[in-house]
Amino acid sequence: MKNIQYKGFVLSLQKDELRRKNFYQQVSSLDSNHIQFETFYAIDAKKDEDKAYIDEHFDFAKAKKLYGRDVSYGEAACSLSHIKIYEQALSQQSYLIVCEDDAKFNKDFPKLERILKQSDFDIIIFGESKAPSFKGSRKYRLAYPLQFKPYRFENYKLGCIYGFYTPGTVGYAINVNALKYIIQLVQKTKVYWLADDFQEIINQVNDEYNYKISIAHLFPRLVIEDLSIQSHLETERVQLQKQIANNNLSLFAYLKHNISLLKAYLKKRHIAYNDARKTK
């Protein structure tokens, strides 16, 4: 087994004390002696100074081109927060373990230590958002199956999946090798990808440095999103969609009003024209 060190961060908005309390209560109940978590305060898109930072470091136009929709400030803040964790952890540990404060832990979470020691993957995704259970989302398991012969750790399987989907960033591990390339990348270009779009990160690192970051998924999951806790990003996405819908309705009403004015104008012109002909 490799002799590696771990550093765990829980990403949390400073105001979310109850979330952190719940997170650390779960961690304290787990028999995990080597993975110690500390809090990393996330960039808060609702604070003016943080919003200015987002405007400076996130490329919204490029993100819209990639995803075909407007990316919210909250999503941009999430992406940049993960990058800031990478920068802080780069010179500290062999493996960085990142969880979000709405994480719900599997009792087998301590097994992650052994899995990391026996794995050579750069990124291991052991968590999943919006999953109904630790087995993960059934539709994703069917659409993106695990490789034919995955690595086995007791009742857990680790391997690459066929295709790619965004599982959220509620729980994953990333080694220093991958961190180094990602940090070099963001020094050359603004961040424009969503935090859990690891495939876009992999593609960009491969294009720039000719290095293919290896990524694997662990099933069952060791962490899932606690669905009883309201997601900040989901709330903001809904608000953004409503705003876009309202803007579309406003545009429709504006066009409808102007068409009505045009019709009225043309009708008056037609009446005036007919009256003029009658007087001749």
Residue pairs with C-beta under 8 A, 6 or more apart in sequence:
1 114
1 117
1 118
2 94
2 117
2 118
4 93
4 94
4 95
4 116
4 117
5 92
5 93
5 94
5 95
6 34
6 35
6 36
6 93
6 94
6 95
6 96
6 97
6 113
6 116
7 36
7 89
7 92
7 93
7 95
7 96
7 97
8 35
8 36
8 37
8 38
8 96
8 97
8 98
8 99
9 37
9 38
9 39
9 40
9 85
9 89
9 96
9 97
9 98
9 99
10 20
10 23
10 24
10 37
10 38
10 39
10 40
10 99
10 100
10 101
10 103
11 40
11 42
11 81
11 82
11 85
11 98
11 99
11 100
11 101
11 169
12 19
12 20
12 23
12 39
12 40
12 41
12 42
12 100
12 101
13 41
13 42
13 44
13 101
13 232
14 41
14 42
14 44
15 44
16 101
19 101
19 102
19 229
20 39
20 101
22 101
22 226
22 229
23 37
23 99
23 101
23 103
24 37
26 103
26 104
26 105
27 37
27 105
30 105
30 107
30 109
30 110
31 110
32 109
32 110
32 112
32 113
34 113
35 97
35 110
35 112
35 113
37 97
37 99
40 81
40 84
40 85
40 88
42 77
42 78
42 81
43 50
43 53
43 54
43 77
43 78
43 80
43 81
43 84
44 50
44 77
45 51
45 54
45 72
45 73
45 74
45 76
45 77
45 236
50 77
51 73
53 80
54 73
54 76
54 77
54 80
57 80
57 190
57 191
58 76
58 79
58 80
58 190
58 191
58 192
59 189
59 190
59 191
59 192
60 70
60 71
60 76
60 192
62 190
62 192
63 71
63 76
63 192
63 193
63 194
64 70
64 71
66 192
66 193
66 200
67 194
70 240
70 244
71 194
72 233
72 236
72 237
72 240
73 236
74 232
74 233
74 236
74 237
75 194
75 195
75 233
75 236
75 237
76 191
78 169
78 194
78 195
78 233
79 191
79 193
79 194
79 195
80 191
81 195
82 98
82 169
82 195
83 182
83 183
83 186
83 191
85 96
85 98
86 96
86 174
86 179
86 182
86 183
87 183
89 96
89 179
90 176
90 179
90 180
90 183
93 176
94 175
94 176
95 116
95 173
95 174
95 175
95 176
96 173
96 174
96 175
96 176
96 179
97 112
97 171
97 172
97 173
98 169
98 171
98 172
98 173
98 174
99 127
99 170
99 171
99 223
100 168
100 169
100 170
100 171
100 225
102 170
102 225
102 226
102 229
102 231
103 127
103 170
103 171
103 223
103 224
103 225
103 226
104 223
104 224
104 225
104 226
105 222
105 223
106 134
106 220
106 221
106 222
106 223
106 224
108 156
108 222
109 222
109 223
111 153
111 154
111 156
111 222
112 126
112 173
112 222
114 153
115 124
115 126
115 153
115 156
115 158
115 218
116 124
116 173
118 151
118 153
119 151
119 158
119 216
120 214
121 158
121 214
121 215
121 216
122 174
122 175
122 177
122 178
122 213
122 214
122 215
123 172
123 173
123 174
123 175
123 178
123 198
123 213
123 214
123 215
123 216
124 158
124 172
124 173
124 174
124 215
124 216
124 217
124 218
125 167
125 171
125 172
125 198
125 215
125 216
125 217
125 218
126 171
126 172
126 173
126 217
126 218
126 221
126 222
126 223
127 167
127 168
127 169
127 170
127 171
127 172
127 221
127 222
127 223
127 224
127 225
128 136
128 137
128 140
128 167
128 168
128 170
128 171
128 221
128 223
128 224
128 225
129 167
129 168
129 169
129 170
129 196
129 224
129 225
129 231
130 137
130 168
130 225
130 227
131 137
131 221
131 224
131 225
132 138
132 227
133 220
133 224
134 220
134 221
134 222
134 224
135 141
135 219
135 220
135 221
136 167
136 219
136 220
136 221
136 224
140 165
140 167
141 219
143 163
143 165
144 161
144 162
144 163
144 164
144 165
145 161
145 162
146 157
146 159
146 160
146 161
146 217
146 219
147 159
147 160
147 161
147 162
149 159
150 157
150 158
150 159
151 157
151 158
151 159
152 158
155 220
156 218
156 219
156 220
157 218
157 219
158 216
158 217
158 218
158 219
159 216
159 217
160 214
160 215
160 216
160 217
161 217
164 198
164 199
166 194
166 196
166 197
166 198
167 196
167 217
168 196
168 225
169 195
169 196
170 223
170 224
170 225
171 221
171 222
171 223
171 224
178 205
178 213
181 205
181 209
181 211
181 213
182 201
182 205
184 208
184 209
185 201
185 204
185 205
185 208
185 209
188 208
189 204
193 200
193 201
193 204
198 213
198 215
201 213
202 212
202 213
202 215
205 211
205 212
205 213
206 212
206 213
225 231
